[in-house]
């Protein structure tokens, strides 16, 4: 029995030696494949003077971690409301600060697309929704040449393509439809 155990060990060692000799010593992995040299999208957002509220809310909610990849498959599109848009949203809804916004993390996640959506993609007639990090799809429509996001007339003020993804600067805060419906139910509407 002991003889069979030793024989088994010798066979395993021989197999290991044979397999390890098959490794190509000249193999070099291409580490650039699937990577981009573009700047991290989170840094691009934080450098925009008119996005300071959105940038700080990304950090506060921990969603900034979703925008730091340098692999092409990590590219996202962000629909970032300006500071003026946030201030108007807070005033219109009677919130003293962003901390008063119900389910704030979900609202911020709703502004981050799972894919890198471009302006050209938004203009396509067959593009009807955007999958967001909020795990709720954002409806996309077109009316009179205007792109409608989340059934709202949203102006894309500018698009920045300097980062690993598209940064669309918009003039309003987008709230997931589910959040709006829940709030309307609570208010008896």
C-alpha positions as CSV (number, residue, x, y, z in Angstrom):
1,X,0.0,0.0,0.0
2,X,2.9,2.3,0.9
3,X,4.5,1.5,-2.5
4,X,1.3,2.6,-4.3
5,X,1.3,5.9,-2.4
6,X,4.9,6.7,-3.3
7,X,4.2,5.7,-6.9
8,X,1.2,8.1,-7.0
9,X,3.4,11.0,-5.7
10,X,6.1,10.3,-8.4
11,X,3.4,10.3,-11.1
12,X,2.0,13.6,-9.8
13,X,5.5,15.2,-9.7
14,X,6.3,13.9,-13.2
15,X,3.0,15.4,-14.5
16,X,3.8,18.7,-12.8
17,X,7.3,18.9,-14.4
18,X,5.8,18.1,-17.8
19,X,3.1,20.7,-17.5
20,X,5.4,23.4,-16.2
21,X,7.8,22.9,-19.0
22,X,5.0,23.9,-21.4
23,X,4.9,27.5,-20.2
24,X,5.9,29.9,-22.9
25,X,8.8,32.0,-21.4
26,X,8.4,34.6,-24.2
27,X,4.7,35.3,-23.4
28,X,4.0,38.9,-22.6
29,X,0.5,39.9,-21.6
30,X,-0.9,43.0,-23.2
31,X,-1.9,45.0,-20.2
32,X,-3.2,47.8,-22.3
33,X,-6.1,45.7,-23.8
34,X,-9.4,46.9,-22.5
35,X,-7.9,50.0,-20.8
36,X,-8.2,53.6,-21.7
37,X,-5.7,56.5,-21.2
38,X,-8.6,58.9,-20.6
39,X,-8.9,60.5,-17.2
40,X,-11.1,59.0,-14.5
41,X,-14.6,60.4,-14.9
42,X,-14.9,61.2,-11.2
43,X,-11.9,63.6,-11.5
44,X,-13.5,65.3,-14.5
45,X,-16.7,65.9,-12.5
46,X,-14.9,67.2,-9.5
47,X,-13.0,69.8,-11.6
48,X,-16.3,71.3,-12.9
49,X,-17.0,74.5,-11.0
50,X,-20.8,74.3,-11.6
51,X,-21.0,70.7,-10.4
52,X,-19.7,71.1,-6.8
53,X,-23.0,69.9,-5.2
54,X,-23.3,66.9,-7.4
55,X,-19.6,66.0,-6.9
56,X,-19.9,66.3,-3.1
57,X,-23.1,64.1,-3.1
58,X,-21.3,61.5,-5.2
59,X,-18.6,61.3,-2.5
60,X,-21.2,61.4,0.4
61,X,-23.2,58.5,-1.1
62,X,-20.1,56.5,-2.0
63,X,-21.1,56.5,-5.7
64,X,-17.9,58.2,-6.7
65,X,-16.4,54.7,-6.5
66,X,-18.4,53.8,-9.6
67,X,-16.6,56.4,-11.7
68,X,-12.9,55.5,-11.1
69,X,-12.3,52.6,-13.4
70,X,-9.9,53.0,-16.3
71,X,-11.1,49.9,-18.2
72,X,-13.2,50.5,-21.2
73,X,-15.9,48.2,-19.9
74,X,-16.2,50.5,-16.8
75,X,-17.1,53.5,-18.9
76,X,-20.4,55.2,-17.8
77,X,-22.3,58.2,-18.7
78,X,-23.3,60.7,-16.0
79,X,-26.1,63.2,-16.3
80,X,-24.9,65.7,-13.8
81,X,-27.2,68.5,-12.6
82,X,-25.6,71.9,-12.2
83,X,-25.5,73.6,-8.8
84,X,-28.3,75.9,-9.9
85,X,-30.4,72.9,-10.8
86,X,-29.9,71.4,-7.4
87,X,-30.7,74.6,-5.6
88,X,-33.9,75.0,-7.7
89,X,-34.8,71.3,-6.9
90,X,-34.3,71.8,-3.2
91,X,-36.4,75.1,-3.2
92,X,-39.2,73.7,-5.3
93,X,-39.6,70.7,-3.0
94,X,-39.1,72.5,0.3
95,X,-35.9,70.8,1.3
96,X,-33.4,72.8,3.4
97,X,-30.5,70.7,2.1
98,X,-29.7,67.6,0.0
99,X,-29.7,65.6,3.2
100,X,-33.5,66.1,3.4
101,X,-34.1,64.4,0.0
102,X,-35.7,61.0,0.5
103,X,-33.5,58.1,-0.7
104,X,-30.8,60.5,-1.8
105,X,-28.4,57.7,-2.8
106,X,-30.9,56.3,-5.2
107,X,-31.6,59.8,-6.7
108,X,-27.9,60.3,-7.3
109,X,-27.5,56.7,-8.7
110,X,-30.3,57.6,-11.1
111,X,-28.0,60.1,-12.8
112,X,-25.4,57.4,-13.6
113,X,-25.9,55.2,-16.6
114,X,-24.6,51.7,-16.6
115,X,-23.3,52.2,-20.2
116,X,-21.4,55.1,-21.8
117,X,-24.4,56.8,-23.5
118,X,-23.4,59.5,-26.0
119,X,-25.4,62.4,-27.4
120,X,-25.7,60.6,-30.7
121,X,-27.2,57.6,-29.0
122,X,-29.7,59.8,-27.2
123,X,-30.8,61.2,-30.6
124,X,-31.6,57.7,-32.1
125,X,-35.3,57.0,-32.4
126,X,-34.9,53.4,-31.3
127,X,-33.2,54.3,-28.0
128,X,-36.0,54.3,-25.5
129,X,-34.4,53.9,-22.0
130,X,-31.1,54.1,-20.1
131,X,-30.3,51.5,-17.5
132,X,-29.1,53.4,-14.4
133,X,-27.2,52.4,-11.2
134,X,-30.4,53.0,-9.4
135,X,-31.6,49.8,-10.9
136,X,-34.4,51.7,-12.6
137,X,-34.5,52.5,-16.2
138,X,-34.7,56.1,-17.2
139,X,-37.2,56.7,-20.1
140,X,-35.8,58.5,-23.1
141,X,-38.1,60.3,-25.6
142,X,-37.9,62.9,-28.3
143,X,-40.4,65.7,-28.9
144,X,-40.0,68.5,-31.3
145,X,-36.2,67.9,-31.6
146,X,-35.8,67.9,-27.8
147,X,-34.6,64.9,-26.0
148,X,-36.7,64.1,-23.0
149,X,-35.2,62.2,-20.0
150,X,-37.4,60.7,-17.4
151,X,-40.4,62.2,-19.1
152,X,-39.0,65.7,-18.4
153,X,-37.7,68.3,-20.8
154,X,-34.1,68.3,-19.9
155,X,-31.5,70.5,-21.5
156,X,-28.1,69.0,-21.9
157,X,-26.0,72.2,-21.5
158,X,-22.7,70.6,-22.5
159,X,-21.0,67.2,-22.8
160,X,-17.5,66.5,-21.7
161,X,-15.7,63.6,-23.3
162,X,-12.4,64.1,-21.6
163,X,-12.9,61.3,-19.1
164,X,-13.5,57.6,-19.1
165,X,-17.1,58.1,-20.1
166,X,-19.4,60.9,-21.1
167,X,-20.3,63.7,-18.7
168,X,-23.6,65.3,-19.7
169,X,-24.2,68.5,-17.7
170,X,-28.0,69.0,-17.4
171,X,-30.3,71.7,-16.0
172,X,-32.4,69.7,-13.7
173,X,-32.4,66.9,-11.0
174,X,-33.8,63.7,-12.3
175,X,-35.8,61.7,-9.7
176,X,-36.7,58.0,-10.4
177,X,-40.3,57.6,-11.3
178,X,-40.8,55.2,-8.4
179,X,-39.7,57.9,-6.0
180,X,-42.1,60.4,-7.4
181,X,-45.0,58.0,-7.3
182,X,-44.2,57.1,-3.6
183,X,-44.0,60.7,-2.7
184,X,-47.3,61.5,-4.4
185,X,-49.0,58.6,-2.6
186,X,-47.7,59.9,0.8
187,X,-49.1,63.4,0.0
188,X,-52.4,62.0,-1.0
189,X,-52.2,63.0,-4.7
